[in-house]
């Protein structure tokens, strides 16, 4: 049976990149950039004043000059004035303004005393050339790559794109994702529930997590354990959606029709079963259209764990994001796990005395104890090569989204 690392490798190798599309800047937050963002001019594009004060010649100050004649005022957004030829000339200047021609430093208001049309630089502070200035091109030069491709677009990237005039960005297309809950025992949240039934939670939880992870185009479906209904609905879903997640029906029970039905519909099985707990029956395959199909176990903890361990990394890969190595944390207390399986253990994070991340185990009662996850931050993956894990053992951590 596959290890989690082997399963992840097969999933990534069989999940194609989403196509690219152009997106208006106003709608780009959360999307994945597929081309670089370059500076269309130097940044900053001019010598920008960073303090309210007086623009003048630093050399005059260095030679002992202290009294200057104010020739005018210049605010941010105004065309730059030109400093007069007299050595004692200065211009009152506001933060964000372009440095007047002929000036090369700014003396802040706090270091001066104004008397009518003259200003005196007080004290013995030194104001060399470049003081209180953000010099042209000191951040980036025209043509520099500021944001590389394969980057999730946040407010920081939006700011860069806006500043360089990138009103349209090339991004990964947002996939249509189907989340399919299976089972006769399931009823909708607002429906009357009989003693032998349970309310649907997996599809709601998976949809919410996918949206939070940056994949908003998610629709939910419910399939009863009726073979012809499963056949008809899956054909429609496979034709319409880019990614399919199915929960339940992948074990070996009498009414677990999914594996056989997926095979009949030409979905190529890549693997069925991973040496892990929870989520051992996890199934993955691809349709003839190369649509990834993730068949997750029906138990809520198993479905949630497999979503975070495999599905979200696969979607990030398909969107073009660079591979992100999970954080490493240290167990706060010892753990014993006898089966020779990888153990996905829910934990609560805290900071240790040396600012290290400590993971305190908070195992759920069972793979159906979804309420037990509420107080946890994520899970650690304990590998199957040992059964005793002491306090301080380092493990990879996966955060709940």
Residue pairs with C-beta under 8 A, 6 or more apart in sequence:
1 273
1 274
1 275
2 10
2 271
2 273
2 274
2 275
3 274
3 275
3 342
3 383
3 384
4 274
4 275
4 276
4 309
4 310
4 342
4 381
7 271
7 274
7 282
7 284
7 310
8 309
8 310
8 313
10 270
10 271
10 284
11 270
11 284
11 292
11 310
11 313
11 314
12 313
12 314
12 317
14 270
14 284
14 286
14 292
15 286
15 292
15 314
15 317
15 318
16 290
16 318
17 172
17 318
17 319
17 320
18 172
18 173
18 174
18 175
18 242
18 318
18 319
18 320
19 172
19 173
20 34
20 170
20 171
20 172
20 173
21 170
21 171
21 172
21 173
22 168
22 169
22 170
22 171
23 31
23 168
23 169
23 170
23 171
24 167
24 168
25 158
25 161
25 162
25 166
25 167
25 168
25 169
28 153
28 158
28 161
28 169
28 171
29 153
29 154
29 155
29 158
30 152
30 153
30 154
30 214
30 216
31 152
31 153
31 169
31 171
31 172
31 174
31 214
32 150
32 151
32 152
32 153
32 171
32 172
32 214
32 319
32 320
32 321
33 147
33 148
33 149
33 150
33 151
33 152
33 153
33 157
33 169
33 170
33 171
34 149
34 150
34 170
34 171
34 172
34 320
35 149
35 169
35 170
36 145
36 146
36 147
36 148
36 149
37 145
37 146
37 147
37 157
37 160
37 161
37 164
37 166
37 169
38 143
38 144
38 145
38 146
38 164
39 140
39 141
39 142
39 143
39 144
39 146
39 164
40 142
40 164
40 165
41 142
41 164
42 136
42 137
42 140
42 141
42 142
43 137
43 139
43 140
43 141
43 146
43 163
43 164
44 134
44 135
44 136
44 137
44 138
44 139
45 136
46 80
46 98
46 99
46 136
47 98
47 99
47 133
47 134
47 135
47 136
48 96
48 97
48 98
48 99
48 133
48 134
48 136
49 55
49 76
49 93
49 94
49 95
49 96
49 97
49 98
49 99
49 106
49 132
49 133
49 134
50 95
50 106
50 132
50 133
50 134
51 95
51 106
51 108
51 109
51 132
52 93
52 94
52 95
52 108
52 109
53 92
53 93
53 106
53 107
53 108
53 109
53 111
53 112
53 132
54 68
54 70
54 90
54 91
54 92
54 93
54 106
54 107
54 109
54 112
54 119
55 74
55 83
55 90
55 91
55 92
55 93
55 99
55 100
55 103
55 105
55 106
56 68
56 83
56 89
56 90
56 91
56 103
56 105
56 106
56 107
57 83
57 87
57 89
57 102
57 103
57 104
57 105
58 104
58 105
58 127
58 128
58 129
58 130
58 131
59 104
59 129
60 68
60 87
60 88
61 105
61 107
61 121
61 126
61 127
62 128
65 87
65 88
66 120
66 121
66 122
67 88
67 118
67 119
67 120
67 121
68 88
68 89
68 90
68 118
68 119
68 120
68 121
69 86
69 88
69 89
69 90
69 117
69 118
70 90
70 91
70 92
70 114
70 117
70 118
70 119
71 81
71 83
71 84
71 89
71 90
71 91
72 81
72 91
72 92
73 91
73 92
73 93
73 94
74 80
74 81
74 91
74 92
74 93
74 94
74 97
74 98
74 100
75 94
75 97
76 94
76 95
76 96
76 97
77 96
77 97
78 97
78 98
79 98
80 97
80 98
80 99
80 100
80 101
81 91
81 100
81 101
82 100
82 101
82 102
83 89
83 90
83 91
83 100
83 101
83 102
83 103
84 102
85 102
89 102
90 103
90 119
91 100
91 103
92 119
93 99
93 100
93 106
99 106
99 133
104 129
104 130
104 133
105 127
105 128
105 129
105 130
105 131
105 132
105 133
106 127
106 131
106 132
106 133
107 121
107 127
107 131
107 132
108 132
111 121
111 122
111 123
111 125
111 127
112 119
112 120
112 121
112 122
113 119
113 120
113 122
121 127
140 146
146 160
146 164
147 157
147 160
147 161
149 320
150 320
150 321
150 322
151 157
151 321
151 322
152 214
152 321
153 161
153 169
153 171
161 169
172 318
172 319
172 320
174 215
174 216
174 217
175 215
175 217
175 241
175 242
175 243
175 315
175 318
176 217
176 219
176 240
176 241
176 242
176 243
177 210
177 215
177 217
177 218
177 219
177 241
177 242
177 243
177 244
177 245
178 218
178 219
178 221
178 237
178 240
178 241
178 243
178 244
178 245
179 202
179 203
179 206
179 207
179 210
179 218
179 219
179 220
179 221
179 245
179 247
180 203
180 220
180 221
180 222
180 223
180 233
180 234
180 237
180 244
180 245
180 246
180 247
181 200
181 202
181 203
181 220
181 221
181 222
181 223
181 247
181 248
182 222
182 223
182 224
182 225
182 230
182 246
182 247
182 248
182 249
182 258
182 298
183 224
183 225
183 248
183 249
183 298
184 224
184 225
184 255
185 196
185 197
185 198
186 197
186 198
186 199
186 200
186 222
187 193
187 194
187 197
187 198
187 199
187 200
188 199
188 200
188 222
189 199
189 200
189 204
191 199
193 199
200 222
201 300
201 370
202 247
202 248
202 296
202 298
202 300
202 303
203 220
203 221
203 222
203 247
204 220
205 300
205 303
205 304
205 370
206 218
206 245
206 247
206 296
206 303
206 304
206 307
207 218
207 220
209 304
209 307
209 308
209 312
209 400
209 401
210 216
210 218
210 307
210 312
210 315
211 218
212 401
213 312
213 315
213 316
213 401
214 319
215 315
219 241
221 233
221 237
223 229
223 230
223 233
223 234
223 249
224 230
225 249
225 255
225 257
227 257
227 261
230 257
230 258
230 261
231 261
231 264
231 265
234 261
234 262
234 265
235 265
237 244
238 244
238 265
238 267
238 287
238 289
238 291
238 293
239 289
241 291
242 291
243 291
243 292
243 294
243 315
243 318
244 287
244 291
244 292
244 293
244 294
245 294
245 296
245 307
245 311
246 258
246 293
246 294
246 295
246 296
247 295
247 296
247 297
247 298
247 303
248 258
248 296
248 297
248 298
249 255
249 256
249 257
249 258
249 295
249 298
250 256
250 258
250 259
250 272
250 281
250 282
250 283
250 295
250 296
250 297
250 298
251 281
251 297
258 283
258 295
259 269
259 272
259 283
259 295
262 269
262 283
262 285
262 293
262 295
263 269
265 287
266 287
266 288
267 285
267 286
267 287
267 288
267 293
268 285
268 286
268 287
269 283
269 284
269 285
270 284
270 285
270 286
271 283
271 284
272 281
272 282
272 283
272 284
273 280
273 281
273 282
273 283
274 280
274 282
274 342
275 340
275 341
275 342
275 384
276 282
276 341
276 342
276 343
276 344
277 339
277 341
277 342
277 343
277 344
277 367
278 297
278 299
278 301
278 302
278 305
278 344
278 367
279 296
279 297
279 302
279 303
279 305
279 306
279 309
279 344
279 367
280 297
280 341
281 297
282 294
282 295
282 296
282 297
282 302
282 306
282 310
283 293
283 294
283 295
284 292
284 293
284 294
284 295
284 310
285 293
285 295
286 292
286 293
287 293
292 314
292 318
294 306
294 310
294 311
294 314
296 302
296 303
296 306
296 307
296 311
297 303
297 306
297 367
299 366
299 367
299 368
300 367
300 368
300 369
300 370
301 346
301 364
301 366
301 367
301 368
301 369
301 370
301 372
301 373
302 367
304 370
304 373
304 400
305 344
305 379
308 378
308 379
308 398
308 399
308 400
308 401
309 344
309 381
309 398
312 401
313 323
316 324
317 323
326 381
326 396
326 397
326 398
327 357
327 396
327 397
327 399
328 357
328 394
328 395
328 396
328 397
329 347
329 349
329 356
329 357
329 358
329 359
329 380
329 394
329 395
329 397
330 352
330 356
330 357
330 358
330 359
330 391
330 392
330 393
330 394
330 395
331 358
331 359
331 361
331 380
331 389
331 390
331 391
331 392
331 393
331 395
332 350
332 352
332 358
332 359
332 360
332 361
332 391
333 360
333 361
333 391
334 388
334 389
334 390
334 391
335 343
335 345
335 361
335 382
335 388
335 389
335 393
336 387
336 388
336 389
337 343
337 345
337 382
337 387
337 389
338 387
339 384
340 384
340 387
341 384
342 381
342 382
342 383
342 384
343 381
343 382
343 384
344 379
344 380
344 381
344 382
344 398
345 361
345 363
345 379
345 380
345 382
346 361
346 362
346 363
346 364
346 372
346 373
346 376
346 378
346 379
347 359
347 360
347 361
347 362
347 376
347 377
347 378
347 379
347 380
347 397
348 359
348 360
348 362
348 375
348 376
348 377
349 357
349 358
349 359
349 360
349 377
349 378
349 397
350 357
350 358
350 360
351 357
351 358
352 358
357 397
359 380
359 395
359 397
362 372
362 375
362 376
363 372
364 370
364 372
364 373
365 372
373 400
376 400
377 399
377 400
378 397
378 398
378 399
378 400
379 397
379 398
380 395
380 396
380 397
380 398
381 395
381 396
381 398
382 389
382 393
382 395
389 395
